[in-house]
Amino acid sequence: MRDAVQNAWSEVVATARRTVADGLVVGTSGNVSARVGDLVLVTPTGVPYDRLGEDDAVAVDLASGEQVRGTLRPTSELPTHLAVYRATPARAVVHTHAPHATAASALVSKLPNIHYMAAALGGQILCAGYELYGSEELAREVLKALRDGRTACLMRNHGTLAFGDTLDEAYDRTQQLEWMCRVWLLARSVTDAAPHTLSRGDMNRVAEKYKGYGQYVPPA
């Protein structure tokens, strides 16, 4: 168990650093977590990710939300992370302030189906209603936006949240959402034309086809 926790913490830190390197967050904004059994490893609040080491692991109990490991305080968005783990099959969560997605979140309650890859995230992307960061109210809004099997959402005037079986999967979904928002904003910037979007039938057909997409590649 100790090795699993330490490995998960290393992946959490590496993913958090990646969000900064890829321009999805600035400074200490955004947060990352991973579930190991009944523990949730989560980035701490207000600490630059490049200062975190293997002895700085922060863990909370999934059921109670009480901190059980580490001296640094967990991210202020802990209520949302815990809510996602309790209500979905998530094993990893990535929250960012990605610029294009945050811009889109200020414009729409649903991201128009500008590209069929929305189906890979569970369907049309919804935007969680605005609530104070770190609040239980925000956590409830995020769960509403993740309903019906969705694995990613926008957060009004705030950013994005995505989850997956692994941190790599959650991060890939975060990048996909940011890309779709960027494409939509680019299409929308052409003032003399309205972007074409995909119908519900189009999306349903993509979702069905996507079930057989990809293949297993064994680890090196």
N, C-alpha and C positions, 0 to 999 in steps of 0.2 A: 504493500500500500504506500509506503514511504517513497519508493522509487516512482510509482505512478503519479503521486502528488508532485514530486520534484520535476518529473518530465513535463507534466501539465503546466507547471509554473514557468518552466523554460519556454514552452510554446506560447504561453500568454504574453510573456515579456517580448519575445521575438515578434509576435503579431502586432503588439502595441507599437513597437518601434517601426514596423513596416507601415502602419497607418500614417506615421509622421513622414517617413521617407517618400511615400507615394502621394503626399499632399492631401490626404483625406482628413487630417486634423492638423491643428496648429498648437504648439506648446503641449499642455497637458490635457487638452480637451479630448473628448471621446473616451471610451473604455472598452476593455476586453475581459472575457471570463471563459472558464472551462469547468465542466462538471466532472468530478471523480467520485463515484459512489454518491454519498450523501453530503459531500463537500463541494463548495464552489470556490475555485481559485479566481481571484479578481484583482485587477489593477487597483492600486491605492489612489486616493484623491490628492491632487495637487503636487505630484512628484514627477519630474521629468523622467521619461522612460529609459533614457540612457544611463540613469543613475541606479536603476534597479539591478540587484544581483540575485544569486541563487538563495541567499539567506534572507531575502526580503519578502518571501512568500506571504500572501494575505489570503486567508481562507475563512469562509463562514459556513455555518450549518445550514443546509438547504431548508429544513423544516422550520427552524426557529429564527433564522437570520442572524444568529449571534456569532460574533467573531470567535474563532477557535484556534487561529494560528496567526502569528505575526504581530508586530507592534505598530505598523503603519495602519492608518484608518482606511477602510475600503472606499471605493468610488462612491460619490454621492448618488450615482444612478443604481446603486445596489437594489432598491425596490423593484426596478424594472427588470433587471437581470433575474432576480429570484422569481418574479411573476412569470417570466418566459419559461424558465426551467420547470416550474410547477404545472404549467398549463399546456406545454408542448413536449415533443420528444427531443428537444434540443440537448446537445452535449457541449455546445460552444456558442458563444454570443459575441458579436462585434457591433459596437455602436460608434459611429463617426459623425463628424460635421462636414462631410464631403461637400464641396462648394456647389456643384451643379445640382445635386440632389437637394441641398438645403434651399437653393434658389427655387427649384420646382415646388418644394413644400410650401413656399409662400404664395404660390399661384393656384394650386389645384387641391381638391380633396381626393381625387383619383388621378393617377398618372395616365394620360391617354395611351392606348395600346399602340405605341409608335413602332414597336418591334416585337416579333413573336417570342423572343427570349423571356418575355414576362411570364410565359407559361412555365418556364423552368423554375420560377420562383413561386409557383402556386396559383398564378392568375394575375388579373389586373392589380397593379400596385395601389394600395390604399394609403391615405395619409392620416396618421393619428392626430386627434385634436390637440391643440396647444394646452399644456398645463405646465406649472412650475417644474423646473428640472429637479430631479431627485424625489419627486412626490409619488405617493401611492396613486393619486389621480392620473398622473402621467403613465404609470404602469398599466392602469386599467385601459387607458386610451390606446396604448400600444397593442394590448391583447385584442382589442376590437379590430385594429388594423391588420392583425395577423390571422383573422378568423378564416375558416374554411380551408385550412391546409396551407395558407401562405407562409413563406419562410423569410420574407423581408418586407419592410414597410418604410415609408417616409414618416417623419415626425415634424409637425407644423412649426415652421420658423425655428427649426432645431437641427435636424439631420436625418440620419438613417439608423436602422437596426436590422440585422440579419442574423439568422442562426443556422446551425447545421450539425451533422454528426461529428465533425472535426472542426478545428479552427481554420484549416485550409478551406474547407467547404464554406464556412460562414464568411470568410474573407473573400472568396471568389464571388459569392452572392452579393456582397457589398460592392465589389468592383463592377459587377454586372449592372446593378441598380444605378450606380453613378454614371456608367456609360449610357444607359438608356435615358437618363435625365439629360445628359449632355446632348444626345441626339435630338431629343424632343425640343430642347431650348434652341438648338441650331435651326431646326425646321421651323419653329415658331417665329424666329427672328426675321424670316422672309415676310415682309408686311403685305405683299400683294397676293399671298396664297395661304390657304389653311392646310395644315399637314393632313395627309391621309392617315387614317388609323385602321386597325384591324377590328373586325366585328367579333362578337361573342362566338359565333360559329367558327370563324377563322381560328380563334384562340383555343376552342375546344378540340379542333382537329390537330392543332399543334401539340396540345397537352397529351392527346392519345398517342401520337407518333413519338413524342418525347419519352414515353415509358420504355421504349426499346433502345434509347440512345446511349452511346458510350460502350465501353468494354473494360473489363478488369485487366489492370496492368500490375503484375506482382512487383513488390518492392525490390529494389536493387540489392 
